[in-house]
Structure formats: structure tokens, C-alpha cells
Amino acid sequence: MIAFATGGEMIMVRPRPAATALAMSACSLTMTPGALAQGAYPSQQIRIVCPFPAGGGTDLTSRLLGEHLHKSLGQPIIVDNRTGASGMIGTGFVAKAAPDGYTVLVASGEMAVNPHMYKPMAYDIEKDLQPITLLVKVPNVLAVHLEVPAKNVQELIAYAKQNPGKLTFSSSGVGNPQQLNGELFNKMAGVTILHVPYKGAAPQLAGLAGKDVTMTFVSIGAAKPFIDGGRIRPIAVTSKSRVAALPNVPPISDYPPLADYELVNFFGFLGPAGLPEPILRRLNTAAVQALKTPDLAAKLRAMGFEPAPTSPEEFREFIRVETAKFGKVIVEAGVTAPK
């Protein structure tokens, strides 16, 4: 109903439906599709799928990111742990989700490993997922038990060469980035240190502290309590630069014969392929801004993670490079999927 005055009288006029529809249509035409999408999104709860169990590094990163996205996007954020099959169950769920920005993924470096280990896969990372931003790089720490005489990489290599085939290194499972760090170390150092897989970081570290294995490659966040408690000795980190959580521990690449050594895990933010451009950019901007906030960056660095925000295009290229790098190590070391 529209009211207007004429000659001192108020006249009430009900617009014809066709006229109302025409007016609304004309109004909507003044807004671009991008403006409409930006205005409408998000209008409901957003689900972050984490393909690994609660309490792990991927899960903690998902929850920290979710807290900041809730503030910037103004909608509830839930973390949905859909675990199993080396991350492929949760990742596959997102790959098949509607590309509307309400189901997204925080994945780890396994996404770059799995295509070389499991064939065929139910989804194609390149075709079925849309990178949003790299979140963090996750170096491992190389640590030994306290009775190992080596205090640095050079001494560890010498000790391994003096005891060929007698030393062991542990990881959290077959084919994960931790094992691949060990296999790369073997190749570049010219040593033979045998792999012993465990089912998770807790038993892996307990095995090292108990001297069941000689050394391990493990996430820094998980290792910190053992290092701070003096139960294991850190030797080096697998990144090219030092890590804020372990400032006194040098990179493996500081030892000149291994100057090219670098292999890190990573966590990234992705959605289903086909995300509309305005939604993709909105999610990228929100996540990048979150990673640049001092409080979130400090929390991530305390766990041994290094914030590394990117554009969607940069993250896609990063995935391609890391997939090729992991694949080369897998082929050369003859790593196969567990039966």
C-alpha cells in the first residue's frame, strides 16, 4: 500500500502486482552479481570439515581459524571431524559438497601424498577442490633418545654410518610426511635408518623416550612437552629456517652436505570446485586477515606452525609443487600404502 497527499486529502493506493514486480526487478538490475553474492554470503552456519581426529594439529588449526572467521563473517562456525583413510574421507566429503561456501575444508600435507599412494581415488584434488589459502607450514623436528651420542646432524650421520642397518626412526604412520622426511634424510645423507611406523604421535614419542627407536621425525607441537621435560633431544628441524617454538634448534640444511634438504607438512584451507568468485575472495580475505592477527599468529607459532597466507592462485601452485616433491620421495624410497 502506498500513501500520498493531494489537495489536503490522504489517498491510499494499492500497487498492481505487475508494477511491484517491475519495480523490484529494476532495483535488482542496479546491483551487480558480485554485489548480490557479497551481500547474501554468508547468511547461515559454516561447516569446516577436518579430516583428522580432534586434538591434532589440523583440528587445532581448524578451531583457531573458525574462531576468527566467526568474528569476521558474523556466522556460527562448526568444526566437523570426518576422519579416516589418511584424510580422504573428510576431503572427499568436501569435494562432493555444494559449492556455496557453507562447507569448507582444512586439510594437511596428506592431500599432496595420497595421490601417489592410493589409486584410484574417489576425487581429484586438481579438479574437485578449490584452494582458498595456505594456512601454515608445519616443519617436523628430528629428535633422538638421550643415549644417542649425537648432538647434531653431522654427528648423527657419522653414528648411522658406524652402525649400518642398526638404527631406526619412527613416524605416525606409513606414507605420511614424517616418514618421507626420514626417507629423504636417508637418501641425502647416504645412510640406512629403518622406518618404524606408530599409530599417532603419542605412542611414537613414548617409543622414542623409552629407547625403542633411535630417532624420530615428529610435529613440533607434539614433541615440545617431551623436549621441555628433557625426555628426548632435538637435533634439527626440517624447514629451511629456524622455528619460533624451537629457536635454538637449527635446520637440517645448515649442515652443508644437506644444504638442499627441506620437507615440511602444511595445513591449507579449501572448498569444493566451483565456488563463486565473490565467495572465494570473501573467504580468502577473512582467512588471510585472521592469520595476520597477532594473537592467532602467536598461538600457531607456539605450536611450531608458521603462518603462510597466500592467494588462491598461489596456493594452487604450492599444492602442485609439493605434490611433485612428495611424489619423488615416495617413488625413490619405494613407499607403498599400508595393506
C-alpha positions in Angstrom: 0.0 0.0 0.0 1.4 3.4 -0.9 0.1 6.7 0.7 0.4 10.2 -0.8 -1.4 13.5 -0.2 -3.2 15.6 -2.8 -5.4 18.7 -2.2 -5.2 18.2 1.6 -6.5 14.6 1.4 -4.6 11.4 2.0 -5.2 8.9 -0.7 -4.3 5.2 -0.3 -3.4 3.3 -3.5 -2.6 -0.5 -3.7 0.1 -1.1 -6.5 -0.7 -3.6 -9.1 1.3 -6.8 -8.7 2.9 -6.4 -12.2 4.0 -2.9 -11.3 5.5 -4.1 -8.0 7.4 -6.9 -9.7 8.7 -4.5 -12.3 9.9 -2.1 -9.7 11.7 -4.9 -7.8 13.3 -6.1 -11.0 14.5 -2.7 -11.9 16.1 -2.3 -8.4 17.8 -5.6 -8.6 19.3 -4.8 -12.0 21.2 -1.9 -10.4 23.2 -4.4 -8.4 26.0 -6.5 -10.0 26.1 -10.3 -9.4 29.2 -9.8 -7.3 27.5 -7.3 -5.1 24.5 -9.6 -4.6 26.7 -12.5 -3.7 28.7 -10.4 -1.3 25.6 -9.1 0.4 24.0 -12.5 0.7 27.0 -14.5 1.9 27.3 -15.8 4.5 23.7 -16.0 5.7 23.9 -19.2 7.7 26.3 -21.5 9.7 29.6 -22.5 8.0 31.0 -26.0 8.5 34.8 -26.5 8.5 35.5 -30.2 7.8 38.6 -31.5 9.4 39.7 -34.9 8.1 41.7 -35.9 11.2 40.7 -36.5 14.9 40.1 -33.9 17.5 43.2 -32.7 19.3 45.7 -33.0 16.5 47.4 -30.1 14.7 44.9 -30.0 11.8 42.0 -29.9 14.2 43.5 -27.2 16.4 44.2 -25.1 13.4 40.6 -25.6 12.2 39.2 -24.4 15.5 41.5 -21.4 15.8 40.7 -20.4 12.3 37.0 -20.9 13.0 37.0 -18.6 16.0 38.3 -15.8 13.8 36.0 -16.5 10.9 33.1 -16.3 13.2 34.1 -12.8 14.2 34.8 -11.5 10.7 31.9 -13.3 8.8 29.3 -12.9 11.6 28.0 -16.5 11.3 28.4 -19.6 13.5 31.4 -21.8 12.5 31.4 -25.5 13.5 34.3 -28.0 13.0 33.2 -31.4 11.7 35.8 -34.1 12.3 35.3 -36.7 9.5 38.2 -39.0 9.9 39.7 -42.0 8.3 41.6 -43.2 5.2 44.6 -40.8 5.6 42.3 -37.8 5.4 40.5 -39.0 2.3 37.0 -39.4 3.9 36.7 -35.8 5.0 38.4 -34.4 1.9 36.1 -36.5 -0.3 33.1 -35.2 1.5 34.0 -31.6 0.8 34.9 -32.4 -2.8 31.3 -33.6 -3.4 29.7 -30.8 -1.4 27.7 -27.9 -2.9 30.0 -25.1 -3.9 28.1 -22.5 -1.9 30.8 -21.6 0.7 29.0 -23.3 3.6 31.1 -26.5 3.6 34.9 -25.9 3.5 38.0 -27.9 4.4 41.2 -27.6 6.4 43.5 -30.3 5.0 47.1 -31.3 5.7 50.0 -32.3 3.5 48.5 -35.8 3.1 46.5 -34.3 0.3 49.8 -34.0 -1.6 50.9 -37.5 -0.6 47.7 -39.5 -1.1 47.5 -39.3 -4.9 50.8 -41.2 -5.1 49.8 -43.8 -2.5 46.2 -44.6 -3.2 44.9 -45.3 -6.7 42.2 -44.8 -7.8 40.9 -42.1 -5.5 37.3 -41.1 -5.2 38.1 -37.5 -6.0 40.7 -35.4 -8.0 42.4 -32.7 -6.0 43.1 -30.6 -9.0 39.5 -30.8 -10.5 37.3 -31.3 -7.4 38.7 -28.8 -4.9 39.2 -25.1 -4.9 42.2 -23.8 -3.0 41.4 -20.8 -0.8 44.7 -20.1 1.0 47.6 -21.9 2.5 47.3 -21.5 6.3 50.6 -22.7 7.9 53.7 -24.6 7.1 54.4 -27.3 9.6 58.1 -28.4 10.0 59.0 -31.6 11.8 61.7 -31.8 14.4 64.3 -34.5 14.2 64.9 -35.8 17.7 66.8 -38.7 19.3 66.6 -40.5 22.6 69.0 -39.4 25.3 71.5 -42.2 25.0 72.3 -41.5 21.3 75.7 -39.9 21.3 74.9 -37.4 18.5 74.3 -33.8 19.3 73.9 -32.5 15.8 73.2 -33.7 12.2 76.9 -34.3 11.3 77.4 -36.5 14.4 74.1 -38.3 13.8 75.1 -39.2 10.2 78.5 -40.4 11.4 76.8 -42.5 14.1 74.5 -44.0 11.5 77.4 -44.9 9.2 79.2 -46.6 12.0 76.1 -48.7 12.7 74.6 -49.5 9.2 71.1 -51.0 9.4 71.0 -50.9 13.2 69.3 -47.5 13.7 65.6 -46.9 13.5 63.4 -43.8 13.0 59.7 -43.6 13.9 56.7 -41.7 12.4 53.0 -41.6 12.9 52.3 -44.0 10.1 53.2 -45.3 6.7 53.3 -42.7 3.9 52.9 -39.6 5.9 55.2 -36.6 5.7 57.1 -37.7 8.7 58.1 -41.0 7.1 59.0 -39.1 3.9 61.3 -36.8 5.9 63.1 -39.9 7.2 63.4 -41.4 3.7 64.7 -38.1 2.3 67.3 -37.9 5.1 68.4 -41.5 4.3 68.9 -40.6 0.6 70.6 -37.3 1.1 72.9 -38.4 3.9 73.7 -41.8 2.4 72.6 -43.8 5.4 70.2 -46.7 6.1 68.0 -45.9 9.1 64.9 -48.3 9.2 61.4 -46.9 9.5 59.1 -47.9 12.4 55.5 -46.7 12.0 53.4 -45.9 15.0 49.7 -45.1 15.3 49.9 -41.5 16.3 52.3 -39.0 17.8 51.7 -40.0 21.5 53.0 -43.7 21.1 55.6 -42.5 18.6 57.1 -40.1 21.2 56.7 -42.6 24.1 58.6 -45.1 22.0 61.5 -42.7 21.4 61.6 -41.6 25.1 61.7 -45.3 26.0 64.6 -46.0 23.6 62.5 -48.4 21.5 63.7 -46.4 18.4 66.8 -44.3 17.8 65.2 -41.2 16.4 62.0 -39.7 15.1 60.5 -37.1 12.8 57.5 -35.6 14.5 55.4 -32.4 14.8 57.0 -29.8 17.0 53.8 -29.2 18.9 53.5 -32.8 19.9 57.3 -33.1 20.8 57.5 -29.9 22.8 56.4 -31.4 26.2 59.0 -34.2 25.7 61.7 -31.7 24.7 60.9 -29.3 27.5 60.8 -32.2 30.0 64.3 -33.3 28.9 63.0 -36.7 27.8 64.3 -36.5 24.2 66.9 -34.4 22.5 66.1 -32.2 19.4 68.7 -32.3 16.7 67.3 -30.3 13.8 64.1 -29.0 12.1 63.1 -30.0 8.6 62.4 -26.4 7.3 65.0 -24.1 5.7 64.8 -21.6 8.6 64.6 -21.9 12.4 61.2 -22.3 14.1 59.9 -19.8 16.7 58.9 -22.7 19.0 62.4 -24.1 19.0 64.7 -21.1 18.4 67.9 -22.9 19.4 67.4 -25.9 17.0 69.0 -25.4 13.6 67.6 -26.6 10.3 69.0 -29.9 8.8 70.0 -27.8 5.8 72.5 -25.9 8.0 74.8 -28.9 7.6 76.5 -28.1 4.2 76.2 -31.6 2.6 72.5 -31.4 3.2 72.0 -27.8 2.2 69.1 -28.6 -0.2 67.2 -30.5 2.5 63.6 -29.3 3.1 60.4 -31.1 3.6 57.5 -29.7 5.6 53.9 -30.6 6.2 51.3 -28.0 5.7 47.7 -27.1 6.5 45.5 -25.4 3.9 42.0 -24.0 3.5 39.9 -25.3 0.6 36.4 -25.6 -0.7 34.6 -27.5 -3.4 35.4 -26.7 -7.0 33.0 -24.2 -8.5 33.0 -21.7 -5.6 31.6 -18.4 -7.0 34.3 -15.8 -7.3 32.9 -13.4 -4.7 32.6 -16.1 -2.1 36.1 -17.4 -2.8 37.5 -13.9 -2.4 35.5 -13.3 0.8 36.8 -16.5 2.4 40.3 -15.8 1.3 40.3 -12.3 2.7 38.8 -13.4 6.0 41.3 -16.2 6.4 44.3 -14.1 5.4 43.3 -11.4 7.8 42.9 -14.0 10.6 46.4 -15.3 10.0 47.8 -11.8 10.3 46.3 -11.1 13.7 49.0 -11.1 16.3 47.1 -13.4 18.8 46.4 -16.1 16.2 49.9 -15.9 14.7 51.4 -16.3 18.2 49.2 -19.3 19.1 50.1 -21.0 15.8 53.9 -20.3 16.2 53.8 -21.7 19.8 52.7 -25.0 18.3 55.5 -25.0 15.8 53.4 -23.8 12.9 54.4 -20.9 10.6 51.6 -18.8 9.2 51.9 -18.6 5.5 48.8 -16.9 3.9 48.5 -16.9 0.1 46.1 -16.0 -2.7 44.0 -18.9 -4.1 46.3 -19.0 -7.2 49.5 -19.1 -5.1 48.1 -21.9 -3.0 47.1 -24.0 -6.1 50.7 -23.7 -7.4 52.1 -24.6 -3.9 50.0 -27.8 -3.9 51.3 -28.8 -7.3 54.9 -28.2 -6.3 54.6 -30.1 -3.0 52.7 -33.0 -4.7 55.6 -33.4 -7.1 58.1 -33.2 -4.3 56.4 -35.8 -2.1 55.9 -38.0 -5.1 59.6 -38.0 -6.0 60.5 -39.1 -2.4 57.8 -41.8 -2.5 59.0 -43.3 -5.8 62.7 -43.2 -4.9 62.1 -44.8 -1.5 59.6 -47.3 -2.8 57.0 -46.3 -0.2 53.7 -48.1 -0.6 50.3 -47.8 1.0 49.7 -50.0 4.1 47.7 -53.1 3.5 
